[in-house]
Amino acid sequence: MGETKKTHVRYLILLMLFLVTTINYADRATISIAGSSMQKDLGIDAITLGYIFSAFGWAYVIGQIPGGWLLDRFGSKRVYAAGIFIWSLFTLLQGFVGMMPVAWAVVTLFVLRFMVGFAEAPSFPGNARIVAAWFPTAERGTASAIFNSAQYFATALFAPLMGWIVYTYGWEHVFVVMGVLGIIFAGVWMKTIYNPKEHPRVSAAEVEHIANNGGLVDMDQAKGSSGGPKWNYITQLLTNRMMVGVYLGQYCINGITYFFLTWFPVYLVQERGMTILKAGFIASLPAIMGFFGGVLGGVISDWLLRRGYSLTLARKLPIIFGLLLSTSMVLCNYVSAEWMVVGFMTLAFFGKGLGALGWAVVSDTSPKQIAGLSGGLFNTFGNIASITTPIVIGYIISATGSFKWALVYVGANALVAVFSYLFIVGKIQRVVLKDEHGQAISDPASPTPAT
């Protein structure tokens, strides 16, 4: 660690978070791009496809709290690297299910998607931990928004590519390409990611700047023989009104996300009559604007913070305004022109990106001692939507024969999230844990308790 020149290694760390999250979401989206062709080849109905879409979510939710505990116990670098390698391996294996009899192919595909979800579980809590360790408070909204916006960049970059692969070579090849890419990246991660005080290229001046402005630079230092975070801390988070509101808001926001990740390309093909090649390109347009909205939301939030506005206003304003914009997707039910459908979906995804500041709120509010566990609990509630959204939409389509009420359902999620942030969350501040005697546990980064 250099002693004189002030470096900016944290931006390299942010780039790595952006890239790994891009791969993460591209691997999640493989099934949606391949879904229409897969449905035809395997002869499965909308409800079965909905359950296959949901397989990822079941495991992702189950793995959140254990994944967060592992991050707090063993650190972000090693746990995250193992996750990248494992989820990429299971993505690769999905490319071979077409060789099986149809009944076995459906079961195997569900199991493999389940394993991808379980391996990806530590990823976003890991992102939040790394941002909390490497970035001062006034830069955290932008940093969180940038890594979170990778989900839109993934669709913008990979949806056309994956659509072309499916159209040209067949749906199986999408999984092989993405699996190999992820396995390679796991090695790059191990060579690049370090804790702030251990990075070979960081200067003492940069570490001091981060630490003096709210960064938790010693988060992954040796923890002695404590054996990891105490599980009763979960109860304290679950009984905190602010956190309950944040959890509900994230569930609804992810309901919008998983519509775009699962059923949106199918909507374009089946409801709007596009080819899968065209749908792949069209799906990238809302994603591009979602990316810009995601980055803009973080920039606006941190700008408000630097201008002297409260943390509560700086985080809530982009969230509420963005989610109100997301309801515009319902207007697709009342137009027939293709360009208008794309326009409303693009506006909705831009708004969803603008309002997707939940991970910044988690970095702001999580106690240092359980940053991973707190992020895991947040992501558990948020990603229940990855189970419910694909299944509910599948049943709606099966019952009505169209996507009209499915779009109403997704738009209603946005309104519930707005309600949650307006009336439940209240003031945003860091949670301070208490010991078995009811005494606050010391955390230098938590000057203002939130109980």
N, C-alpha and C positions, 0 to 999 in steps of 0.2 A: 504493500500500500504506500503510494508516494506521499511525501510530506509537504511539498511546496505548491505545485501547480494544481489548480482546481479542475477536476475532470467532470465529465457529464456521462458517466457510465450508466446511470439510471435510464437514459434514453435507449441504450443498447438493450437493456433488460426489458424495457417496454416493447421494443421491436420484436424480441423473442416471444413475449406474451401475445403480441398481435399475430405472429406467424403460427404459433402453436394453436391459438384459438381459431384461426382460419382453417387449419387442418382438422381440428376438432369438429367444427360445424360442417365442413365439407363431408366428413365421414358420416355425420348424422343425416345429411341431406341425400346421400347416395340412394337410400331406399325410396325417397320421394321421386327422384328423377327416373329410377328404374321401375317405379311402382306400376305404371300403366302397362308397360311391356311385360313385366313379370306377371301381372294379373292375367294377361291374355295367355301367356305361355303355360302358367301353372293352373289356369282355370279356376281362379278363386273369386269369391264375390266381395262386395264392398265391406261387409262386416268383418270377414276374415282378414282383408287387407288392413282394416282399421286396427285389429288386434296385433297384426305383425308390426304396424307402425308403432303401436304402444309398447312393444316388448322392450325397446330401449328404455322407455320411461320407468317401467317397473323396477328394473335393476338400478337405474340412475338414482331413483328416489331411495331405494333400500340402502345404497352404498354411500349416501351423503354423510351421515353422521359417523359411520366407521371411517370413511375417507378423511373427514375433517380431523378426527382423533389421530389418525396415522400422520397427518401433516404436522399436527402439534407435537407429536411424540418423536418423529424421525426427521422432520424438516421437509421443506418444499421440494428441494432439488431431487432427492432420491425417489420419493414417493411419486412425484409427477413424472419423472423419467420412466419408471416402471409402468405407470399408467399409459403413457404414450405408446410404448412398445406393445403392451398387451392388447389395447383396443385396436391398434393397427393390424396386429396378427389376426384377430377375429374378423376384422373388416375384410382382409385378404381371403379368408376361408369362405366368406359368403359367395365368392365368385365361383364356387364349385358345387353349390347346392342344386343347380340345374341338371346335374348328372344323376340325381337320385329320382326314384319314383315320386310322383306328385305328393302323396301323403307324407312321406318322409321329408321331402324338400320343404314343405310348409313348417313342419315341426322343427327341423334343423335350422331353418332361417330364423324362426322365433328364438331359439336357444342362442344362436350366434348374435343376434341383435341384443338379446338380454345381456350377454357377456360384454359386448361393446359398451353398453350402458353402465355396467358395474365398473369396468376399467376406467371410464371417463369421469366417474363420480368425484374424484379429488381435484379435477381440473379447475373449476371456477373458484372453489374455496382456496385453492393454491394460488390462483391469480390474485385474489383479494389479499392474501397474506403477503405475497411478494410486493404488491403495490403499497401496502401499509408499511412494509419494511424499507422500501427504496424511495418513497416519495413523501415530501412535506405535505401537510394538510391542504395548503392552497393550490397544490398541483394534482391532488388525488382525484378530483372530479374528472379532469381532462384525461389523466392516465387510465382511470377505470372506464371512461367512455371509449377510449381508443381500443383497449383490449376487448371490450364488449361489442364494439362496432365491427369487429372482425367477423361476427356471425353474418353480417350483411355483405361484407367484402367476400366472404367465402361463397355465398350464393352468386354474387355478381361475377366472380372469377371462374368458379367451377361449374355453375349450372349450365352455361353454354358448352363448356368442354365436356361435361358428363352427358349432356343431351346429344352432342355429336358422337360420342363414343357409343351410346346406346343405339343411335340411329345407324351408325356405320358398322359396328362390330357386335352389338348385342349387349343386353343389360349386365351379363356376368362380368364383363371386362371393367366396368366402372369400379367394382369392389377390389379387383386386383391392382389396378393403378393406384387407388387411394391407399390401400394397405401397404404397398411397397414404399410410397412416399412417406408415410408416417413412421415406418420402421427406420428409415434413413434419418428422419428428423430427431428421433430419440437419441441417437449418437451425437448430433449437433447440440442438443440441449445439455447433455452432460459436460460438454466442452465449454459451454458459454455461461451457464447459470451458477451464481455463487451468492452467499449472504453478503450484505454490504461491507462488513468488516473483513471479509475473507477474499474479496475479488482481487485478482492480481493486478488489475489495471486501474482500480479506483484510488483516488487521492484522499489523504486525511481531511483535506479541506471540504471535499464533497461529502464525506461521511458526517463531518461536523455540521455542515449546512443542513443535511437531511435530519439529523438527530435534534438540532436546535429548533426545528420548525415542525415538529410533530411526527417525524418518521420513527418507526419502531425498529431501529437498526440492530438491536440485540435480540430480536424475536426468536431466532433459531440458534442462539448460543446454547452451550451445554446446560441441561436442566437438572443435573444431579441425578438422584435416585428416586425422583418423585413418581416415576412410572407413567407420566403423561397427565393430561388434564383430568380433573374429577368430574364424574358423570352428573353429579347433582347440580353442576353449573347450568345444565340444560333447563332444569326447573325454573331457575332464576330468569333465564331468557324467555321462557314460555309464559311467565307471569308478568312480563313487562309489557304494558299496553302499547308503547311505541313500537316494540319489536313485533307484536302481534299484527299491528296495522301494516308494517312493512312486509310481513310474510303474506298477508292477504293480497296486498298490492302486487307482489311479485308473482303469486299464483295467476292472477288475472292477466298480467303483462305477458307471462309465458304462454297463456292460452292463445294470445295473438301470435306469438313466435311460432308455436307448434302447428298452427294452421298453415303458416307460410312454409314451414319445413316439411310438412307431410302432405296435406291435401291440395295446396295451391297449384302445383303443376298438374295434378289430376283434374282440378277444376277447369284449368285452361284447356285441357284435352277433351274432357267429357262434356262440360257445360258450354264451352265456347268453341269447340270444334277445331282446335289447333292440332298440328302435328307435334310429336314429342320434340322434334328438333326446334320448331318455332317456340314451343312452350319453354324449352330450356333458355332460349335467348330472352323471351318476354319476362320470364321469372327473374332475370338478372336486373331488369330496370327498377322495380320497386326496391330490390336489394341495394342497388347503387345509392338511391336516395335515402334508404335506411342507414347506410353507412355514413353519409354526410350528416343526416339528422343525429346519429349517435355521437359523432365527434362534436357537432355544434352544441348539443345538449351539455356535454362536459365543459366545453369552452365557456359557454354562457354562465354555467353554474359557478365555475372558478372565478370568472370576471366579476360576478356579483359579490363573491366572497372578498375579493381584493378591493372592491369599491366600498367595503365596510358593511354590507348587508349581512344579516344573520345567516348562520349555516342552514337553519330551517328554511328560510325564504330562498336562499341560493339553490338548495336541492329541490324543493317542492315546486317552484315555479315552472321549470322546464318539464318536470314529470307531469304535472296536471295539464298544461297546455298541449303537450305532445300527445297524451292519451285522448284528449278531446278530439284532436285531429284524426286519431286512429279510427274513430267511429265512421269516418267517411266511406269505409269499404261497403257499408250497407247500401249506399247509393248505387252500387253496381247492379242491384236488383231491379233498378228502374231505368236502365239504359241498355241499348243493344249494340251501339257502335263499339267496335273493338278498342279504338283509341281512348274512349271514355272509360271503359273498364280498366284499362292499363293505367290511366290517369288517376282514377280514384284509389286503386290499389297502391299506386306509387305514393300518393299523398298519405294514405293510411300507414304505410311502412315508414315513411319519413317521420310521421308523428310518433310512431312506436319507438323509433330510434332516438328521437329527441327526449322522450320520456323514460328511457331505459337507464336510469341512474341508480338503480337499486344496489349495485355492487359498490358504488361510491358511498352510499349510505351505510352499507355494511362495514366498509373500511373506516368510516367515521365513528361508528357506534360500537364496534366489537372490542371487548376487553383484550388487552395484549396477551393474557395468559391462555385464551382460548380462541384466538383469531380464526384458526382452521375449523374448530368445532362450531363456532358461531356462523361462519360462512356455510358450513355443511348443513346446519339446521335451516338457515335461510333458503338454501338451494333445495332442501327436501320439500318444503312447502311449495316453493315456486314450481318445482318440476313434477308435482302431482298432476299439474296441467299436461305434462307430456304423456301421461296415461289417459286422463279423462278426455282431453280434447280430440285426439284421433278417434277414440271409440264413440264418443257422443256424436261427432260429425258423421261417422260411419252409419250409426243408427238413424240419424236425421235423413241422410241421403237414401238409405234403404226404405224408410217409411214414406218419404215425400217424393222421391224420384228426382230431386233437384238439390242445388246448393243454396237456395234462397234463404231458408231458415237457418242454415249453417252459418251464413254471413251475419245474420241477426244475432246468433249466439255468440260469435266472436266479438262483434261490436259491443254487446252487453258486457263482456268481460272488461273492456276498456272503461266503461262507465263505473263499474264496481271498483276498479282500481282508483279512479278519481275520488270516489266517495271515501275510500280507505285513507288516502293521503290527506284529504281535507278534514275528516272528522274523527279518525282513530289515532293516527300517528302522533299528532301534537308536535311538541318541540323535539328536534333531532339533536341528540347529544350522546356522548360515549357512556355505555353502561358500566357501572362499577360493581364488581362481584362482592359478595359477602361470605365470610367464613361461617362455620357452624355455630358461632356465638353471635352472629348478626353484625360483626364488625366489617367495615369496608376493607377489602384486600388492596394493598398499595399497588398503584399503577401510575407512574410518573406522567403518562400521557393522558391521564383522565382527571383533569382538575375539577370537572363539574360532574358529580354523580347524577345518574338517571335511574331512579328506582321505580 
